[in-house]
Structures are given as structure tokens and as C-alpha cells.
Amino acid sequence: MVAVLAGHRPVDESSLMFAQRPFDVWLRDAMAKRNLSAPTLAKRLNLPQSTVADWLHGTTRPDGDSIAALAEILGVRIAELWRALEGD
């Protein structure tokens, strides 16, 4: 199926499912799959809730010290987490 917006060229909708999502969207989905709230994630990472809130608002991103622990808590490989971070 092809979608056309006024003044724009046609877009093949099937290709949109392969588009990289912003990290904050990816993180929300990963948290939802594991039934994790922001406060719970922050507590498990031993970080302030404001840090996780910043990630979820797209204001900041996890630093290198948080990557491995975040991947473990979310049940994903570190490589998958890095791909999500690179998608922004």
C-alpha cells in the first residue's frame, strides 16, 4: 500500500515498519514488555527517577555506565540497546 500526503511524494507504508524508532519510544516499549515503571527502572539501576524520566522524554540518553545494567534489566543484548541508541 502507498500513502500520499499533499505536496509530498508517495511513501511505501511497508517500508515504514523497518524505520528506526527514537530511543525514547524504543525504551517505553521495552519497559512495557517487562511491566516496568519509570520509578522501578530507576530504582533497579540505582539512579534518580529524574534520569529515567529524561530518557523517556528524549532529553538525555543513558551513559556508558548504565548501558550494560539497562540491557540486563530489559532482557535485551547490549548490541540491541546500542542500535536503539543509534536510531536517534
N, C-alpha and C positions, 0 to 999 in steps of 0.2 A: 504494500500500500504506500502511496506517496501523498505527503501533506504539502499544501501550498499556502504560504502566508502572503497577504497582499504586499507587493513590492519586493518579494524575496523569491529566490529560485526554489524549485521543488526539493524536498528533503525526503529521502527514503527512510521511513519510520523504522524499518527493520534494523538499520544501522545504528539507531539511537540506543538500542539496548546494550550495545557494546561501548558506548561512550563512558569515559571515566567520570565517576561521581566525585563531587568535592569531598574532602576528608570529613568535614562535619556531618555530612549526610551518611557517609560510609560508617562513621563511628556510631551514630544514632541507630542505624540498622543492626550493627554488630552488638550493641548493648541490648537492643530489644530482643534479639535472638536468644540472649542469655538471661533475659529478665533482670537486667542490671539498671539501677537508677544512677543518676549522676553522683549523689552523695555516697552510695555504696561503692561505686567505682573509685571515687576519691579516697575513701577510707581504705580500700584494699591496696591502693597504690601509695598510701601514706602521703597524700598530697592535699592541699587545701581544696575545698569544694569549688572555690573560685577558679582554680586552674582548670578543672574539668569543664566548668561552665564556659570558660574562654575557648576551650577546644570545640565545644558544641556550638558556640556562636561564631566560630571561624575567626576569632580574634587572634589566637595563638595556636601553636601546634606542639605536640609532645617533643621534649628534647631527647637527646640520645640516652640519657639515664632512665627514661620512662619507657622506651620502646620495648625492651625485652619483657618487662613486667606486664605492660599493657597487652602485648601479644599473648602471653601466657593466660592472663585473666580472660581475654576474649576468645581463647581457644583457636587462635589463628597462627600461622607461621610468621616469623619476623619478616620474611620476604613479602608476604601478602600485605602486611601493615605498611611496609615501605612503599609498595605500589600504590596503596591508598593515599599515602602522604604525597607522593609524586604527582597524583592526579589533580592537585590544586593548581 
